[in-house]
Amino acid sequence: MKPLALGILLIMSFPVYAQDQPKSSGNTFANIARLEQPEAQRRPSADMFERYTETARRVIFFARYEVSQSGGMTIESEHLLLGLLREGGSVVARFVRDATVADLRNEITSRMTVKEKVDTSVDLPLSSECKRILAYTAEEAERLNSANIGPEHLLLGMLREEKSMAAQVLYGHGLKLAVIREELARDPIQKERLR
């Protein structure tokens, strides 16, 4: 009897991961949410965005919306730029002088492959490129001595990911990272409070 009890205790001490559960065991979303996930599969938590201003959070929200409308399965740099144009278009308009926000939007969407729309309730992850952009965004906020992360920092983060579609579009309209960084240091955008 003791070896059986010891075996049960040993089995119960191992963490249970979502992918280890059979589909027939009631592996619903609510049940999966209670299971521990391996470190590599954990999604960024909501507190990842705690320093983001309300406007910057809406940029992320609109980026997610743009992905669902274009039928993508991950949030890419072009979706972030579309979100920035939708929510924080004035930030981009401050630096792009040869095109309107609508012109930029049309340019980006013309480069994208549009598929069947994805339901907005589907969880869409950030691409590796977007994760780097968000990391650069936080670095740019720190570089500009800003406690909060706003849309202007997202713009700088996009420009730092030089090979991304968003950066290519912005570079095509004459935006340069160093110039914009210097301009924002000299004349920062009005600070927005966190809510």
Contacts in CASP RR format, 6 or more apart in sequence:
PFRMAT RR
TARGET T0000
AUTHOR 0000-0000-0000
METHOD contacts of the structure
MODEL  1
MKPLALGILLIMSFPVYAQDQPKSSGNTFANIARLEQPEAQRRPSADMFE
RYTETARRVIFFARYEVSQSGGMTIESEHLLLGLLREGGSVVARFVRDAT
VADLRNEITSRMTVKEKVDTSVDLPLSSECKRILAYTAEEAERLNSANIG
PEHLLLGMLREEKSMAAQVLYGHGLKLAVIREELARDPIQKERLR
15 36 0 8 1.000
16 35 0 8 1.000
16 36 0 8 1.000
17 35 0 8 1.000
17 36 0 8 1.000
17 37 0 8 1.000
17 38 0 8 1.000
18 27 0 8 1.000
18 32 0 8 1.000
18 35 0 8 1.000
18 37 0 8 1.000
21 27 0 8 1.000
21 31 0 8 1.000
21 32 0 8 1.000
21 35 0 8 1.000
43 125 0 8 1.000
44 126 0 8 1.000
48 134 0 8 1.000
49 56 0 8 1.000
49 57 0 8 1.000
49 60 0 8 1.000
50 194 0 8 1.000
51 138 0 8 1.000
51 141 0 8 1.000
51 147 0 8 1.000
51 148 0 8 1.000
51 149 0 8 1.000
51 194 0 8 1.000
52 60 0 8 1.000
52 148 0 8 1.000
52 149 0 8 1.000
52 150 0 8 1.000
52 194 0 8 1.000
53 148 0 8 1.000
53 149 0 8 1.000
53 150 0 8 1.000
53 151 0 8 1.000
53 192 0 8 1.000
53 193 0 8 1.000
53 194 0 8 1.000
54 192 0 8 1.000
54 194 0 8 1.000
54 195 0 8 1.000
55 87 0 8 1.000
55 88 0 8 1.000
55 150 0 8 1.000
55 151 0 8 1.000
55 192 0 8 1.000
56 148 0 8 1.000
56 149 0 8 1.000
56 150 0 8 1.000
56 151 0 8 1.000
56 153 0 8 1.000
56 154 0 8 1.000
58 87 0 8 1.000
59 80 0 8 1.000
59 83 0 8 1.000
59 84 0 8 1.000
59 86 0 8 1.000
59 87 0 8 1.000
59 88 0 8 1.000
59 151 0 8 1.000
59 154 0 8 1.000
60 80 0 8 1.000
60 83 0 8 1.000
61 87 0 8 1.000
62 82 0 8 1.000
62 83 0 8 1.000
62 86 0 8 1.000
62 87 0 8 1.000
63 75 0 8 1.000
63 79 0 8 1.000
63 80 0 8 1.000
63 82 0 8 1.000
63 83 0 8 1.000
63 84 0 8 1.000
64 75 0 8 1.000
64 79 0 8 1.000
64 120 0 8 1.000
64 124 0 8 1.000
65 83 0 8 1.000
65 120 0 8 1.000
66 79 0 8 1.000
66 82 0 8 1.000
66 83 0 8 1.000
66 86 0 8 1.000
67 73 0 8 1.000
67 74 0 8 1.000
67 75 0 8 1.000
67 76 0 8 1.000
67 79 0 8 1.000
67 118 0 8 1.000
67 124 0 8 1.000
68 117 0 8 1.000
68 118 0 8 1.000
68 119 0 8 1.000
68 120 0 8 1.000
68 122 0 8 1.000
68 124 0 8 1.000
69 117 0 8 1.000
70 79 0 8 1.000
70 109 0 8 1.000
70 112 0 8 1.000
70 113 0 8 1.000
70 114 0 8 1.000
70 115 0 8 1.000
70 117 0 8 1.000
71 114 0 8 1.000
71 115 0 8 1.000
71 116 0 8 1.000
71 117 0 8 1.000
71 118 0 8 1.000
72 115 0 8 1.000
72 118 0 8 1.000
72 124 0 8 1.000
73 118 0 8 1.000
73 124 0 8 1.000
74 124 0 8 1.000
74 125 0 8 1.000
74 126 0 8 1.000
74 127 0 8 1.000
74 130 0 8 1.000
75 124 0 8 1.000
75 125 0 8 1.000
75 126 0 8 1.000
75 127 0 8 1.000
75 130 0 8 1.000
76 127 0 8 1.000
76 129 0 8 1.000
76 130 0 8 1.000
76 164 0 8 1.000
76 165 0 8 1.000
77 127 0 8 1.000
77 129 0 8 1.000
77 130 0 8 1.000
77 133 0 8 1.000
77 158 0 8 1.000
77 161 0 8 1.000
77 164 0 8 1.000
77 165 0 8 1.000
77 166 0 8 1.000
77 167 0 8 1.000
78 108 0 8 1.000
78 111 0 8 1.000
78 112 0 8 1.000
78 164 0 8 1.000
78 165 0 8 1.000
78 166 0 8 1.000
78 169 0 8 1.000
79 130 0 8 1.000
80 130 0 8 1.000
80 133 0 8 1.000
80 154 0 8 1.000
80 158 0 8 1.000
80 166 0 8 1.000
81 104 0 8 1.000
81 108 0 8 1.000
81 158 0 8 1.000
81 165 0 8 1.000
81 166 0 8 1.000
81 169 0 8 1.000
81 170 0 8 1.000
82 105 0 8 1.000
82 108 0 8 1.000
82 109 0 8 1.000
84 91 0 8 1.000
84 92 0 8 1.000
84 151 0 8 1.000
84 154 0 8 1.000
84 155 0 8 1.000
84 158 0 8 1.000
85 92 0 8 1.000
85 101 0 8 1.000
85 104 0 8 1.000
85 105 0 8 1.000
85 108 0 8 1.000
87 151 0 8 1.000
88 151 0 8 1.000
89 101 0 8 1.000
89 151 0 8 1.000
91 151 0 8 1.000
91 152 0 8 1.000
91 155 0 8 1.000
91 189 0 8 1.000
92 101 0 8 1.000
92 104 0 8 1.000
92 155 0 8 1.000
92 170 0 8 1.000
93 100 0 8 1.000
93 101 0 8 1.000
95 155 0 8 1.000
95 175 0 8 1.000
95 180 0 8 1.000
95 183 0 8 1.000
96 104 0 8 1.000
96 170 0 8 1.000
96 173 0 8 1.000
96 174 0 8 1.000
96 175 0 8 1.000
98 173 0 8 1.000
98 174 0 8 1.000
99 107 0 8 1.000
99 173 0 8 1.000
104 169 0 8 1.000
104 173 0 8 1.000
107 169 0 8 1.000
108 165 0 8 1.000
108 166 0 8 1.000
108 169 0 8 1.000
111 165 0 8 1.000
111 169 0 8 1.000
118 124 0 8 1.000
126 134 0 8 1.000
129 161 0 8 1.000
129 164 0 8 1.000
132 161 0 8 1.000
133 154 0 8 1.000
133 157 0 8 1.000
133 158 0 8 1.000
133 160 0 8 1.000
133 161 0 8 1.000
133 164 0 8 1.000
133 166 0 8 1.000
134 157 0 8 1.000
136 156 0 8 1.000
136 157 0 8 1.000
136 160 0 8 1.000
136 161 0 8 1.000
137 149 0 8 1.000
137 153 0 8 1.000
137 154 0 8 1.000
137 156 0 8 1.000
137 157 0 8 1.000
138 149 0 8 1.000
138 153 0 8 1.000
140 153 0 8 1.000
140 156 0 8 1.000
140 157 0 8 1.000
140 160 0 8 1.000
140 181 0 8 1.000
141 147 0 8 1.000
141 148 0 8 1.000
141 149 0 8 1.000
141 150 0 8 1.000
141 153 0 8 1.000
143 181 0 8 1.000
144 153 0 8 1.000
144 181 0 8 1.000
144 184 0 8 1.000
144 185 0 8 1.000
144 188 0 8 1.000
146 153 0 8 1.000
146 188 0 8 1.000
146 191 0 8 1.000
148 191 0 8 1.000
148 192 0 8 1.000
148 194 0 8 1.000
150 189 0 8 1.000
150 192 0 8 1.000
151 189 0 8 1.000
152 184 0 8 1.000
152 188 0 8 1.000
152 189 0 8 1.000
155 170 0 8 1.000
155 180 0 8 1.000
156 177 0 8 1.000
156 180 0 8 1.000
156 181 0 8 1.000
156 184 0 8 1.000
158 164 0 8 1.000
158 166 0 8 1.000
158 167 0 8 1.000
158 170 0 8 1.000
159 167 0 8 1.000
159 170 0 8 1.000
159 171 0 8 1.000
159 175 0 8 1.000
159 176 0 8 1.000
159 177 0 8 1.000
159 180 0 8 1.000
160 167 0 8 1.000
160 177 0 8 1.000
161 167 0 8 1.000
162 171 0 8 1.000
END
